[in-house]
Amino acid sequence: MAAFEMGPAILFCPADRPERFGKAVARSDAVILDLEDAVAPKDRESARKALMASTLDPEKTIIRINPADTDDFSLDLHALEQTDYRHVMLAKTEDPESLARLANFSVIALCETAKGMVNAASIAAVPHVVALMWGAEDMIASLGGMSSRRRDGMYRDVALHARSQVLLAAGAAGKAVLDSVYLDIGDVAGLKQEANDAIASGFTAKAAIHPTQVPIIREAFMPTQAEVERAQQMLSAAEQWGGVFTFEGRMVDEPVLRHARRTLARAAASVHSG
């Protein structure tokens, strides 16, 4: 399967709201048409019809389908097979077996239960899984908890552990990894802080639930001009010195150089996507 190459801001859109599809695509790097939580059970049939009638760019469109152990899963899959869309997000992925019927798709496995978190490494190893994503609130609910965040807005320890588990599983398998959504739409500072942490930690992208979140995520994932210039200077110095050397008073070795190369790659990707 092809690598996950979509940009950093991935926007959810209810699949039963076709009037929003075009706007969602225009305002994000990719759109997730959601047949699961964003759609009431009674409206899922109309959502599937809207999906089949849509004509979005298949390379910029992801379809979130219902969990593999539900009746809606087969209905979603049947509708999906009538379209050109081949990027699928499987809600509540819990084990490799749940992905068996999706072998003809590029799958983003959404780990959002305790079982899914524990099995993240084996899920990431499935060949047609191109990326992992984690979900906080469903995971906490699967544990019988009440909230993934403390009163100060920061994640509880168990949520941070789950986030790290999915990040490490994806990284070990060489797959892309998406950070979870930030539910407080009005908290711009909180989203910015979390998006900055996501890119610094190694996440490939971050999901959004509202168009106003997209530019904040994009800004976090795009290196500043100063960061680009510093990376270029560091790599130039590496060509001159070789091995371990000192740059701006700090030791530089191969891991640090990899960070610099990644900064330049992110900058190039931002220019290309723009």
N, C-alpha and C positions, 0 to 999 in steps of 0.2 A: 504494500500500500504506500501511496505517496506520503511524504512527510507533511506534518501540519504546518502550513505556511501563512495562515491568516494573521492579520495585524493584531495589535495588542488589546484593542477595545472591542469586545464581543457583546452585542446587545440582544437581550431577550425580548421577544415580541409574541403576544398571544396568537396562536394560529387561527383563532376564530375572529380575528380583527383584520381582515384583508386590506381594509382601507389604510392600515398603518404599515403594511409591508414595505412599500416603496420608500417611505420616510425613514423607516428603521435602517434599511440598507444604505440610504444616502448619508445617514448620520453616524455610521459605525464602520468598523473594518470588516465585520461579518455579522450576520444576524442569526439568532437561534429562534426558529419558529417553534413555539412550545405547544405540544399536544397534551402535556401532563398537567402540572400544578396550576398553570395560568388559565386553564380552561375548565369550567364546571363540567362534571360528567355528562349532564344532559346536553351540553353544547359540543361534545367531542365529534359527533358525526358531522355537524356542519363545519367544524374546524378541519376535518379531513377532506371535505369537499373543497373548502377554500384552498387547502394545500395543493390538491390535485389541479386546481384551476390556475394556480399561480405560475409565473414565468420569471422568477428571479434568477440571478446568476448562480448556477450550481456550485461554483467554486467559492462563493461568498455566503453560502446558505447552509446552515446546520439545522437538522430537524430533531428536536427532543421528543422521543417517544416514551411511552409508558413502560413500567418495569416488566421484565420478561415473564413474571409469574401472574400477570393480569390478563383478563380477556381483551382489554384495550390494546395490548401489545400486538396481537395477531391482526387486529383491525388496522392499527397504525401501519404495520409492516405491509399489509396489502395495499393500502393507499399510497405508501411511499414507493412501492414497486411500479406504480402507474406514472411516476414522475422521473425527471432526470436528476433528482437530488441523490447524492451518494455519501454525504457527510451526515452521520447520525450521532446523536447523543443519547445514550441509554440511561434513563433515570434509574437510580437505586441499583446500580450494578453491584452484585454481591460475590460473584465467583466467575471463573472462566466459562463454565458451562452455560451461564445465562447469555453468553455472546455467540453461541453456536449458530443461531439462525441469521446472524448478521455478517457472515463471512464475505458477502459480496459488497460490503460497505466499508468505508473508513469510519471507524468508531471512536468517539470520545466517550470513555467510560466515566460516568459520574458516580463517584464513590460517596455515598451520603448516608450510610448506615454503619453501625459498629462492625457488622460482618464484612461489608465492603472495604472498610478501612483496614481491617486485619488481613484481608486477602489482596490488598492493593498491588503487591509485588507480582503475584501470579496473574492478576488481571492485566497488568502492564506488559507481561510477557506474551500475551496473545498476539499473533502476527498482525491481525487486521485492526488492532487497537493502535491508533496514531497519537492519542493524547489521553491524559487523565484530567479530571476536575474533581474537586471536593466540595461538599455541601455541609454547612455547619448545623443549621437548624434541624434538618431531618436526622442527622447523626445524633444530636442531643436527644431528640424525641425517641430515637431507637433505644437509647439508654434509660429512658424514663425521666430525663432531666427537664428543666424548664426554660433555659436560655443559654445560648452559646457565649454570651458576653456578660461581663460584670457591669455594674452601674456606671463605671467610667468609660464604657464603650469598648474596652479592651477584651480580647478573647479570654475565656477561661482556659486553664492549663490543658484540659482534655481536648478542647478544640484546637489549640496550638499543636498538641501532639498529633492529632489527626491530620492537620494541614501539613506538618513536616513529614508524616508518614507517606502521604500521597506524593509530595514533592520528591522525596528520596526514591520512592518506587519508580516514578516516571524517569528520573534522572538515571537510575541504574539500568533501566531498559532502553535508554536513548530516545525516549518519547517526549513530546511536548507536554506541558502541564499548565492548567488554567487555575487562577485563584478564584475563590468564591465571590459572590456578590456582596455588596455593602448596602444593607437595607435602609439605612437612614439617609434618604435622598437629600435632605437639607443640610446634612453635616459635611460640607465641602472639605473642611480641614481634616476630618477623620478619614474620609476617602482618600485624600491626597497622601496622608501618612501611610495608610495601608497599601496604596498602590506603589509608593516609593519603596516600602519594605518588600513588596512582591518582586519587583525587578531586581532589587539588591540581593534577594534570596535565591533567585534563579527561575522564577515563574516566567512562562512564555507569554502569557496574556492574562487579562482579568475580565471577568464578566460584569456587565452592567445591567441594571433594571430600568434605567431612565436615560433618555438621550443627553440630559445635562451632565451625566457622569462621564460620558465618552471623552470630551476634551481634557478632563482632569486625568483620566487614565492615560491618554495618549501623551500628555505632557510628562507624566512620571516616567514613562517607558522611553521617551526620546532623550538622548544625551544632550546636555547643554553644549554650546560652542566651546566653552572653556574645557569641558571634559573631553571633547573630541580633540582639541589642540594638545592637551596634556597626553592623551593616549598616543597621538602621532609622534610627539617629541620623545616619549618613552621608548616607543618601538624603534625610532631612529637611533636613539642612544644604544639600544640593545644590539643593533647591527654593528655599531662601532666597537663596543666593548666585548660583547659575547659573555656567556656565563653569567654569574651573579655580579651585579654592580650596584652602585648607589645613584639614585636619581632624586633630586630635591631633598636630600638628606635622609632618604629611606632606602632600605635594601629592596632590590628588585630581582626576583627569580622567575622561573617559568610560570608558576601559577599567577603571578601578578601580570605577566605579559599576556596570559590568556584573557584576563579581565580587560586589558587594553584592547586586544583584538575584538573581543565581544562588544566593547563600546563602539568601535568603528563599524562593526557589522550592524549594530542596531541603528546607527546613524544612517548608514547606506539604505537599510530597509525602510526607514522613515521617509527618506527622500523618494525612494521608489514608489511607496504606497501613496505618497502625496501627489 
